[in-house]
Amino acid sequence: MAGLLLSLLLGALAADERVRLVPLPAGAIEPEAQLSSRGEIELLYGAGDPAAIDLFVASSSDGGATLAATRRVNGEGSRSVAIGTVRGARLAIGRDDSLHVAWMGAAKAEPRAPRNGTPLLYSRAPGPREPFTPPRNVITSAVGLDGGLDVAADGRGAVAIVWHAPAAGDEGEEARRVWVTRSSDDGATFQPERAIDSARHGVCACCGMKAIYARGESPAAERLWVLYRCALRGSERDMHALVVGGESDPARSLELSKWPVDTCVMSTAALANGPGDAIVAAYETKGQIFLQSAPAGGEPSRAVAPAGAPGDRKHPRLAVNSKGERLLCWMEGSGWEKGGTLVWQLYERGGAPIAGASGRIEGVPIWSFGAPVALKDDRFVLFH
């Protein structure tokens, strides 16, 4: 296996030196990678029992060549659920390179949500390489967390945590709403959650979701984007984006793709900031991965898909550099209690694939996927 990984690494570097493939620490799964303002990579991953996994963040100042300053995020009684791939922990970097991590608490994780519900746990490290604060639950009323959650942060002190759950007293996928709780003081305090999906399309119960703050020239220009899969009438599991302005503003809803299917597809999605105010999204529809972009106030572009026949392509991850080049990766052959193959492709700003800048990595562990990140020199690192 080591020889195979080495040959894949050397082959990828020979094909396109802009993409470095970096194996995760032994036993690590479900990575998330972000670049700090200092140009350091912050890598979040889980290790241990996937039903109650421990979370760690490691830093790299040399483009992923080495990892250092590994810190544990959770305490003994606040482990995370990784089973299902749509679950697991999420990472965002905020003001002064503060780190923000949110995750679905394991079966016995503390503190609990109201009515002994599954908690959505949150912890932060106030600065680079500082320890993480004791985890706390952020759900005050919207109990019913299953698969979908994320955390987003900007450079001005805003932190948003999103998830989906039924409204109080309701049941079923069609009753699920998209909820957000916000902080304006770098995660020190959060407001009570509010639902932001005014169109009431429902939410696919065990599908993931993604959130990001769009970059803007002023605080008023920034918008929170939330990508999720609806569950309208139980048979319409279309991909939607919500664009939220101020704390009390209504969200603008964008339909990105349609998928008539009456079962949960256990999908995940990705969002990244592009050059200017563009947002780039990657998501699954009918076993195919699609890449799509939109300006902050405009309509989405035409979606493009990687070459090859659709079938079992899942769990896209995405990074965009300052040139607008996009590194997209996804899983093939993975499933419940089944690992798979990580496939990656580099795209031009306009969406055309770059010849020779692609590859496959066999033997990705159960419940895991890739984690791409763009460096300040416009090269990419792909953790696997």
C-alpha positions in Angstrom: 0.0 0.0 0.0 2.8 2.4 0.9 4.4 1.8 -2.5 1.2 2.4 -4.3 0.6 5.7 -2.5 4.2 6.8 -3.3 3.8 6.1 -6.9 0.5 8.0 -7.0 2.1 10.9 -5.3 5.1 11.0 -7.7 2.8 10.6 -10.7 0.5 13.4 -9.7 3.4 15.8 -9.1 4.9 14.9 -12.5 1.6 15.5 -14.2 1.0 18.8 -12.6 3.2 20.3 -9.9 0.4 22.6 -8.7 -1.2 19.7 -6.8 0.6 18.1 -3.9 -1.0 14.9 -2.5 -0.5 14.4 1.2 -1.5 11.3 3.2 -3.3 11.9 6.5 -1.8 10.8 9.8 -2.3 7.1 10.5 -5.9 6.2 11.4 -7.3 9.7 10.5 -10.5 10.1 8.6 -12.9 12.9 7.5 -10.4 15.7 7.0 -11.1 19.4 6.6 -8.4 21.9 5.6 -8.4 25.7 5.7 -5.7 28.3 5.0 -5.0 30.9 7.6 -4.2 34.6 6.9 -0.5 33.7 7.7 -0.5 31.1 5.0 -0.5 28.1 7.4 -2.8 25.1 6.7 -5.1 24.1 9.6 -6.1 20.5 9.2 -9.1 19.0 11.2 -9.5 15.2 11.3 -11.0 12.5 13.4 -9.3 9.4 14.8 -10.6 6.4 16.8 -14.1 4.8 17.0 -16.3 6.4 14.2 -19.3 6.1 16.5 -17.5 8.3 19.1 -14.5 9.8 17.4 -11.9 12.2 18.8 -11.1 15.4 16.9 -7.7 16.9 16.3 -6.4 20.0 14.5 -2.8 20.1 13.2 -0.9 23.0 11.6 1.4 23.1 8.6 3.7 26.0 7.7 5.3 24.2 4.8 2.5 23.5 2.4 1.5 20.2 4.0 5.0 18.6 4.0 4.9 18.3 7.8 2.2 18.6 10.4 2.9 20.1 13.8 1.2 21.6 16.9 -1.5 18.9 17.0 -4.3 19.9 19.4 -7.3 17.9 20.6 -10.6 19.7 20.1 -13.0 17.7 22.2 -13.0 16.4 25.7 -13.4 12.8 26.9 -17.2 13.2 27.1 -17.8 15.2 24.0 -16.7 12.9 21.1 -18.2 13.3 17.6 -20.2 11.0 15.3 -18.4 10.1 12.0 -20.5 7.2 10.9 -22.4 7.9 7.6 -19.8 10.3 6.0 -22.4 13.0 6.0 -21.7 13.5 9.7 -18.3 14.5 11.2 -16.8 17.7 12.3 -16.5 21.0 10.4 -13.9 23.8 10.5 -13.8 27.5 9.8 -11.1 30.2 10.3 -12.2 33.6 11.6 -10.8 36.9 12.7 -7.1 36.8 13.9 -6.9 33.2 12.6 -9.2 32.0 15.3 -10.4 28.4 14.7 -14.0 27.3 15.0 -15.1 23.6 15.0 -18.7 22.3 15.2 -19.8 18.6 15.3 -22.6 16.3 16.1 -22.2 14.9 19.5 -21.9 11.1 20.0 -24.5 9.0 21.8 -23.3 10.0 25.3 -21.7 13.3 24.5 -22.2 16.2 27.0 -23.6 18.8 27.3 -26.9 17.6 25.7 -29.4 19.6 23.7 -32.8 20.4 25.3 -35.1 17.4 26.0 -32.0 15.2 26.1 -31.6 15.7 22.3 -28.4 15.1 20.3 -26.2 18.1 20.9 -24.5 20.3 18.2 -21.2 20.9 19.9 -18.9 23.9 19.3 -15.4 24.8 20.4 -13.0 27.5 19.4 -9.3 28.3 19.6 -9.0 32.1 20.0 -5.7 32.3 18.1 -3.1 30.3 16.2 -1.9 27.2 18.0 -3.9 28.1 21.1 -5.9 25.4 23.0 -9.5 24.8 22.3 -12.2 25.9 24.7 -14.5 23.4 26.5 -17.2 22.3 24.0 -20.7 23.7 24.4 -24.0 22.9 22.8 -25.5 25.6 20.6 -29.1 24.2 20.1 -31.7 26.0 22.3 -34.9 24.8 20.6 -34.4 23.2 17.2 -33.8 19.7 18.4 -33.5 16.8 15.9 -29.9 17.1 14.5 -29.1 14.2 12.1 -26.6 14.6 9.3 -26.4 18.2 8.3 -24.4 20.9 10.0 -21.6 23.4 9.2 -19.8 26.4 10.7 -18.7 29.5 8.8 -16.6 32.5 9.9 -15.4 35.8 8.4 -12.6 38.2 9.2 -14.8 40.6 11.2 -15.8 38.5 14.2 -18.9 36.8 12.7 -19.4 33.1 13.2 -22.5 31.2 12.0 -23.5 27.6 12.8 -26.1 26.0 10.6 -28.0 22.7 10.8 -31.3 21.2 9.8 -34.0 19.9 12.2 -37.8 19.9 12.5 -39.6 22.9 13.9 -40.9 22.3 17.4 -43.8 19.8 17.4 -43.3 18.8 13.8 -42.0 15.5 12.4 -40.7 14.1 9.1 -38.4 15.4 6.4 -40.9 17.9 4.9 -41.1 19.6 8.3 -37.3 20.0 8.6 -36.0 23.6 8.5 -32.6 25.2 8.0 -31.5 26.8 11.2 -28.7 29.3 11.9 -27.3 30.6 15.2 -24.9 33.6 14.9 -22.2 35.2 16.9 -20.7 38.7 16.3 -17.9 38.3 19.0 -15.8 35.5 17.5 -17.9 32.7 18.9 -17.9 33.9 22.5 -21.7 34.1 22.6 -24.4 33.0 20.1 -27.9 34.2 19.5 -30.9 31.8 19.7 -31.3 30.0 16.4 -33.8 31.0 13.7 -35.1 29.3 10.6 -34.0 30.8 7.3 -35.7 28.7 4.7 -38.9 30.7 4.3 -39.9 28.7 1.2 -40.3 25.5 3.4 -39.0 22.9 0.9 -38.2 20.5 3.7 -34.7 19.0 4.1 -33.3 15.6 3.3 -32.8 14.2 6.8 -29.5 12.4 6.5 -27.9 14.7 3.9 -25.1 17.1 4.7 -25.0 20.8 4.1 -22.4 23.5 3.6 -22.1 27.2 4.7 -19.6 30.0 3.8 -19.4 33.7 4.1 -18.9 35.3 0.7 -16.1 37.8 0.7 -17.1 41.5 0.1 -15.5 44.9 0.1 -17.5 46.0 3.2 -19.4 44.3 6.0 -22.7 45.0 4.1 -21.4 43.2 1.1 -20.8 39.9 2.9 -23.5 37.2 2.7 -23.9 33.9 4.3 -24.4 31.1 1.7 -26.0 27.8 2.8 -26.1 24.8 0.5 -28.6 22.0 1.3 -30.8 19.3 -0.2 -34.5 19.7 0.1 -37.2 17.0 0.6 -40.3 18.5 -0.9 -43.3 16.1 -1.0 -40.9 13.3 -0.1 -39.8 12.8 -3.7 -38.1 16.0 -4.8 -34.6 16.2 -3.4 -33.4 19.2 -5.3 -30.2 21.1 -4.4 -30.9 24.6 -3.1 -28.7 27.5 -1.9 -29.8 30.1 0.6 -28.2 33.5 0.5 -28.7 35.4 3.8 -27.8 39.1 4.4 -28.3 40.7 7.8 -29.3 38.9 11.0 -33.0 39.5 10.4 -33.0 39.7 6.6 -35.0 37.0 4.6 -32.9 34.6 2.7 -32.9 34.5 -1.1 -33.4 30.9 -2.4 -31.7 29.6 -5.5 -32.5 26.2 -7.1 -29.3 24.6 -8.5 -30.4 21.2 -9.6 -33.4 18.9 -9.6 -33.4 15.3 -8.5 -36.7 13.4 -8.4 -36.0 10.5 -5.9 -38.1 9.3 -3.0 -35.3 8.0 -0.7 -32.5 9.8 1.2 -29.3 9.9 -1.0 -26.9 10.7 1.9 -25.2 13.4 -0.1 -22.7 16.1 0.9 -21.7 19.3 -0.9 -19.0 22.0 -1.0 -18.7 25.8 -1.2 -15.6 28.0 -1.8 -14.9 31.7 -2.4 -13.7 32.5 -5.9 -12.1 35.6 -7.2 -14.0 38.8 -6.5 -17.4 38.1 -5.0 -18.0 34.7 -6.8 -19.1 31.7 -4.9 -18.3 28.2 -6.3 -20.4 25.2 -5.4 -19.9 21.4 -5.9 -22.7 18.9 -5.3 -24.1 15.5 -6.3 -27.1 14.8 -8.5 -28.0 11.4 -9.9 -24.6 9.9 -9.1 -22.8 12.7 -10.9 -20.8 15.6 -9.4 -21.5 19.1 -10.7 -19.5 22.3 -10.4 -21.3 25.7 -10.5 -20.6 29.3 -9.7 -22.5 32.5 -9.0 -21.7 36.1 -8.2 -22.9 37.2 -4.8 -26.0 39.0 -6.1 -26.5 37.1 -9.4 -27.8 33.9 -10.9 -25.8 30.6 -11.0 -23.8 29.7 -14.1 -24.3 26.6 -16.1 -23.3 23.5 -14.2 -20.4 21.4 -15.5 -19.6 17.8 -14.7 -16.3 15.8 -14.7 -15.7 13.6 -17.7 -16.9 10.1 -17.5 -20.2 8.4 -16.9 -22.1 9.1 -13.7 -22.9 6.3 -11.3 -21.5 6.3 -7.8 -19.8 9.7 -7.5 -20.3 11.2 -4.1 -18.9 13.6 -1.5 -17.3 16.4 -3.5 -14.8 18.7 -1.9 -13.5 22.0 -3.5 -10.7 24.6 -3.3 -10.3 27.7 -5.4 -7.1 29.8 -5.8 -6.7 33.5 -6.5 -6.6 32.8 -10.2 -10.0 31.1 -10.0 -8.6 27.7 -10.7 -10.6 25.0 -9.0 -9.4 21.7 -7.5 -12.4 19.4 -7.3 -12.2 15.9 -5.7 -14.9 13.3 -5.1 -15.3 9.7 -4.0 -16.2 6.7 -6.2 -17.2 3.3 -5.0 -17.7 4.3 -1.4 -20.8 3.5 0.6 -22.1 2.4 4.0 -19.2 0.8 5.8 -17.3 0.8 2.5 -14.2 2.9 1.5 -13.5 3.9 -2.0 -11.4 5.8 -4.5 -10.6 9.5 -4.3 -10.7 11.1 -7.8 -9.4 14.7 -8.4 -9.4 17.1 -11.3 -8.0 20.7 -11.7 -10.2 23.2 -13.6 -9.6 26.5 -15.2 -11.5 29.6 -14.0 -14.0 29.2 -16.7 -14.7 25.6 -15.8 -12.7 23.7 -18.4 -10.6 20.8 -17.1 -6.9 21.3 -17.2 -5.3 18.4 -19.3 -3.0 16.1 -17.3 -4.0 17.7 -13.9 -6.0 14.8 -12.5 -5.6 11.6 -10.6 -7.0 8.7 -8.6 -6.1 7.5 -5.1 -7.2 4.0 -4.1 -7.9 2.7 -0.7 -9.5 5.7 1.0 -10.9 4.5 4.4 -14.5 3.9 5.4 -16.4 7.2 6.1 -13.6 9.3 4.7 -13.0 11.6 1.7 -10.4 14.2 0.4 -9.6 17.7 1.7 -8.3 20.2 -0.8 -6.8 23.6 0.1 -5.4 26.4 -2.0 -2.1 28.0 -0.9 -1.1 31.6 -1.2 1.2 30.8 -4.2 -1.9 29.4 -6.0 -0.7 25.8 -5.7 -3.0 23.2 -4.1 -2.7 20.5 -1.4 -5.0 17.5 -1.3 -5.1 15.6 1.9 -6.3 12.0 1.7 
